[in-house]
Each structure stands twice: as C-alpha cells, then as structure tokens.
Amino acid sequence: MATVIPIHMPEKRGSQSPLRLNRLLQLCSANLPVGGFSFSQGLEYAVEMGWINNPKSTKEWIEFNLSQSITCTDLALLNRLQKALVEDDFSSFHKWNQHALACRESNELYLADVAMGKALMRLLKDIKSIDSQKYVQLIREKEISFVSAFALSAYLFGLELSAMQSGFCWAFIDNQVAAATKLVPLGQTQGQNLLFELTEQVESAIEKANQVEDENIGASLPRLAMASAWHETQYTRLFRS
C-alpha cells in the first residue's frame, strides 16, 4: 500500500526572509515569461456555453477545479517532486513528471502544460544568479510539465514546500480570475473580491494535498476536459488552443 508523504522541508530553507518572499513573488508574477496568461484552461469555452456567466458561477468553476483537480494532482505532485530534489533522486523526479503529464485530460491541457514547462526551464537555465548545472539532466527533459518546472525553480529559489504549493495555487487562481475578467466579463473590483474569496481555500487545499497517497494522485473532471477539447474548434478565441 502506498504511503502518505508528509510535508518535507529542506534543511536551512525555512526562514521566510524578505529575499525568499521576493523570489516567491517573482516566480508567481504575471511578468514571468512562461505564457501562462495565454491559456484559459477551458474557461473560455465554458463562458461560450453559458456555464459561467457571473461572479458566482466563476467562483464555483475555479473553486471546484482547485479543490478537485489542482489539490489532488499538482499540489500532491509538488510534494513528491520537492522530496525527489531534496534527495537528489532524479529518477523519482522523472517518474512524477511523467505522472503529471499523464494526468492532463485533453490535448490542449497537455500542450499548455508542456509549453509553460519548457518556457520556465529555458528561463531557469538563463538566470545567471542560479547555479543549475547540477540539474541539467532535468532541465533537458524532452517533455516537462509546468508543475515539475515550477518545483525545480522554487527549490533553486530556496523556497520551502508550503510556499511552493501556496505560490502554485496563487498562479492558478490569478490566471483564472484574469481570464474571467476578460471573458465573463467581470469588473476589476469583482475580480479582486474573487481573489480574496478563492485564496481563502488555499490552506485547506494544501493540507488535503499533503495527505494524498501515491495511488490516489490524479483527478478526472469531464466538463473541464470537454471544455478544453472543444475550445480547439471554438469559432472565436482570445486564448491559445
């Protein structure tokens, strides 16, 4: 039977220094050139179909995806990926990276994940203040999931697991709210209210993710998968497919 992996903190990485906070903000910034804000993750088609048409339905869509997909897949995988990096276990890192890619339920979700992952790895390789030579094997992965690239970046930035997972949640929520602001559409104040409400779910999501057993990592959200797949043939699109 698979075991539950507890939160694993790297040695001497627990201090929430101003520098580490800045590194977290940098990694989660909309200015990070990975193309995250080019994708709607199925949201654009959901709006087209009328599934999402106001702040309430927007919140429900994002909240459900966070609690049922991100929590049981990406956040749980961040735990394993960070542990693999701490232990210099590149084989395990590769295994969990492949698991992440296998969890993407549509071609669009898969391509978005790989495109963002590769972009972040290229950036990581070119940041002169980081010595990433030891991780060349990982950086050169032919297909790298964004969650894997995020884990490696956060680890090299000196971030502990809880900050890594919290930052990943923020990046997801911020991306979705930004897309909804354009698509639903929502006003700026409505968007800010959504950010406040949705981020209140992050702590419980992380706690749940760190209790997920290996055999239970993954989730199936048929409506999200269909929205993403159908988005490829949507007549007009603001976001990439």
C-alpha positions as CSV (number, residue, x, y, z in Angstrom):
1,M,0.0,0.0,0.0
2,A,1.3,3.5,-0.9
3,T,2.3,5.7,2.0
4,V,1.4,9.2,2.7
5,I,4.3,11.6,2.1
6,P,4.5,14.2,4.9
7,I,5.5,17.8,4.2
8,H,9.2,17.7,3.7
9,M,11.2,20.9,4.4
10,P,14.7,21.3,3.0
11,E,17.4,22.0,5.6
12,K,18.1,25.7,6.2
13,R,15.3,26.7,3.9
14,G,12.6,27.5,6.5
15,S,13.3,31.2,7.1
16,Q,10.8,33.5,5.5
17,S,13.3,36.1,4.7
18,P,12.5,39.2,2.5
19,L,14.6,37.7,-0.2
20,R,12.8,34.4,-0.3
21,L,9.5,36.3,-0.3
22,N,10.7,38.3,-3.3
23,R,11.7,35.1,-5.0
24,L,8.2,33.6,-4.4
25,L,6.6,36.8,-5.8
26,Q,9.0,36.6,-8.8
27,L,8.1,33.0,-9.5
28,C,4.3,33.7,-9.3
29,S,4.4,37.1,-11.1
30,A,2.3,37.7,-14.2
31,N,5.6,39.1,-15.7
32,L,7.2,35.6,-15.6
33,P,7.6,34.8,-19.3
34,V,6.1,31.4,-19.4
35,G,2.9,32.2,-21.3
36,G,0.5,31.2,-18.6
37,F,-1.8,34.0,-19.3
38,S,-2.1,32.9,-22.9
39,F,-4.3,29.9,-21.8
40,S,-7.7,29.8,-20.3
41,Q,-7.7,26.2,-19.1
42,G,-11.1,25.5,-20.6
43,L,-12.7,28.7,-19.1
44,E,-13.2,30.4,-22.5
45,Y,-15.4,27.6,-23.8
46,A,-17.2,27.4,-20.5
47,V,-18.2,31.0,-20.9
48,E,-19.2,30.4,-24.5
49,M,-21.6,27.7,-23.4
50,G,-23.1,29.8,-20.6
51,W,-21.8,27.6,-17.8
52,I,-20.0,30.6,-16.4
53,N,-21.8,34.0,-16.7
54,N,-21.5,35.9,-13.4
55,P,-19.2,36.2,-10.3
56,K,-20.9,33.3,-8.5
57,S,-20.5,30.7,-11.3
58,T,-17.0,31.9,-11.9
59,K,-16.1,31.3,-8.3
60,E,-17.7,27.9,-8.4
61,W,-15.8,26.8,-11.5
62,I,-12.4,27.9,-10.2
63,E,-13.0,26.7,-6.7
64,F,-14.1,23.2,-7.9
65,N,-11.1,22.9,-10.2
66,L,-8.8,23.9,-7.3
67,S,-10.3,21.5,-4.8
68,Q,-10.9,18.5,-7.0
69,S,-8.0,18.8,-9.6
70,I,-5.2,21.0,-8.5
71,T,-5.2,19.7,-5.0
72,C,-5.2,16.0,-5.8
73,T,-2.9,16.3,-8.7
74,D,-0.5,19.3,-8.9
75,L,-0.2,20.1,-5.2
76,A,0.3,16.4,-4.3
77,L,2.9,16.1,-7.1
78,L,4.8,19.2,-5.8
79,N,5.3,17.3,-2.6
80,R,6.8,14.3,-4.4
81,L,8.9,16.4,-6.8
82,Q,10.3,18.5,-4.0
83,K,11.2,15.4,-2.0
84,A,12.9,14.0,-5.0
85,L,15.0,17.2,-5.4
86,V,16.0,17.2,-1.7
87,E,17.2,13.6,-2.0
88,D,18.8,14.1,-5.4
89,D,16.6,11.3,-6.7
90,F,16.3,12.3,-10.4
91,S,14.7,9.0,-11.3
92,S,11.7,9.8,-9.0
93,F,11.5,13.3,-10.3
94,H,11.3,11.9,-13.9
95,K,8.6,9.4,-12.8
96,W,6.4,12.1,-11.2
97,N,6.9,14.4,-14.1
98,Q,5.6,11.7,-16.4
99,H,2.7,11.1,-14.0
100,A,1.8,14.8,-14.2
101,L,1.7,14.8,-18.0
102,A,-0.4,11.6,-17.9
103,C,-3.0,13.5,-15.8
104,R,-3.7,16.1,-18.5
105,E,-7.1,15.1,-19.9
106,S,-7.1,16.9,-23.2
107,N,-4.6,17.6,-25.9
108,E,-4.9,21.4,-25.2
109,L,-4.3,21.0,-21.5
110,Y,-1.3,18.7,-22.3
111,L,0.2,21.2,-24.8
112,A,-0.3,24.1,-22.5
113,D,1.4,22.3,-19.6
114,V,4.4,21.3,-21.7
115,A,4.7,24.8,-23.4
116,M,4.8,26.5,-20.0
117,G,7.1,23.9,-18.5
118,K,9.6,24.3,-21.3
119,A,9.5,28.1,-21.1
120,L,10.1,28.1,-17.4
121,M,13.1,25.7,-17.8
122,R,14.6,27.9,-20.5
123,L,14.3,30.8,-18.2
124,L,15.8,28.9,-15.3
125,K,18.8,27.9,-17.4
126,D,19.4,31.6,-18.3
127,I,19.1,33.2,-14.9
128,K,22.8,33.9,-14.1
129,S,22.4,34.1,-10.3
130,I,21.3,30.4,-10.2
131,D,23.7,27.5,-10.5
132,S,21.6,25.0,-12.2
133,Q,24.4,22.9,-13.7
134,K,23.6,20.0,-11.3
135,Y,20.1,19.8,-12.7
136,V,21.0,19.9,-16.5
137,Q,19.5,16.4,-16.8
138,L,16.2,17.7,-15.5
139,I,16.2,20.9,-17.5
140,R,16.8,19.0,-20.7
141,E,13.8,16.7,-20.2
142,K,12.2,16.3,-23.6
143,E,8.7,16.9,-22.1
144,I,8.5,18.7,-18.8
145,S,5.3,19.5,-17.0
146,F,4.8,23.0,-15.7
147,V,4.4,21.6,-12.2
148,S,7.8,19.9,-12.4
149,A,9.5,23.0,-13.8
150,F,7.8,25.1,-11.0
151,A,9.0,22.6,-8.4
152,L,12.6,22.8,-9.6
153,S,12.5,26.6,-9.9
154,A,11.0,27.0,-6.4
155,Y,13.6,24.6,-5.0
156,L,16.5,26.5,-6.5
157,F,14.9,29.8,-5.3
158,G,15.2,28.4,-1.8
159,L,11.5,28.1,-1.1
160,E,10.1,25.6,1.3
161,L,7.2,23.3,0.3
162,S,4.3,25.2,1.8
163,A,5.5,28.4,0.0
164,M,5.9,26.4,-3.2
165,Q,2.4,25.0,-3.0
166,S,0.9,28.3,-2.0
167,G,2.6,30.1,-4.9
168,F,1.3,27.5,-7.3
169,C,-2.2,27.9,-6.1
170,W,-1.9,31.7,-6.5
171,A,-0.6,31.4,-10.0
172,F,-3.6,29.2,-10.9
173,I,-6.2,31.4,-9.2
174,D,-4.7,34.6,-10.6
175,N,-4.6,33.2,-14.1
176,Q,-8.2,32.1,-14.0
177,V,-9.6,35.3,-12.5
178,A,-7.6,37.4,-15.0
179,A,-9.2,35.3,-17.8
180,A,-12.6,35.6,-16.3
181,T,-12.3,39.4,-16.0
182,K,-11.9,39.5,-19.8
183,L,-14.4,36.7,-20.8
184,V,-17.4,36.8,-18.4
185,P,-16.7,39.7,-18.2
186,L,-16.1,40.8,-14.6
187,G,-15.3,44.3,-13.2
188,Q,-11.9,44.9,-11.6
189,T,-13.5,45.0,-8.1
190,Q,-15.4,41.8,-8.7
191,G,-12.1,40.2,-9.7
192,Q,-10.4,41.4,-6.6
193,N,-13.2,40.1,-4.4
194,L,-12.9,36.7,-6.2
195,L,-9.1,36.6,-5.4
196,F,-9.8,37.2,-1.7
197,E,-12.5,34.6,-1.6
198,L,-10.7,31.9,-3.6
199,T,-7.3,32.3,-1.8
200,E,-9.1,31.5,1.5
201,Q,-9.3,27.9,0.2
202,V,-5.6,27.6,-0.4
203,E,-4.6,26.5,3.1
204,S,-7.1,23.6,3.3
205,A,-6.2,22.6,-0.3
206,I,-2.5,22.3,0.7
207,E,-3.4,20.3,3.9
208,K,-5.5,17.9,1.8
209,A,-2.9,17.6,-0.9
210,N,-0.2,16.5,1.6
211,Q,-2.4,13.6,2.8
212,V,-3.0,12.2,-0.7
213,E,-1.4,8.8,-1.1
214,D,0.6,7.9,-4.2
215,E,-2.1,5.7,-5.7
216,N,-4.7,8.4,-5.4
217,I,-2.8,11.2,-7.2
218,G,-4.9,12.4,-10.2
219,A,-8.4,13.5,-10.9
220,S,-10.9,13.4,-13.7
221,L,-13.1,16.5,-14.4
222,P,-15.1,15.6,-17.6
223,R,-16.6,19.0,-18.0
224,L,-13.2,20.7,-17.8
225,A,-11.7,18.2,-20.2
226,M,-14.5,18.6,-22.7
227,A,-14.4,22.4,-22.5
228,S,-10.7,22.4,-23.2
229,A,-11.0,19.9,-26.1
230,W,-13.9,21.8,-27.7
231,H,-12.1,25.1,-27.3
232,E,-9.7,24.0,-30.1
233,T,-12.6,24.4,-32.6
234,Q,-14.3,27.4,-31.0
235,Y,-15.1,30.0,-33.7
236,T,-13.5,33.0,-32.0
237,R,-10.9,32.8,-29.3
238,L,-9.0,35.2,-27.1
239,F,-6.8,32.5,-25.7
240,R,-4.5,29.9,-27.2
241,S,-5.6,26.4,-28.1
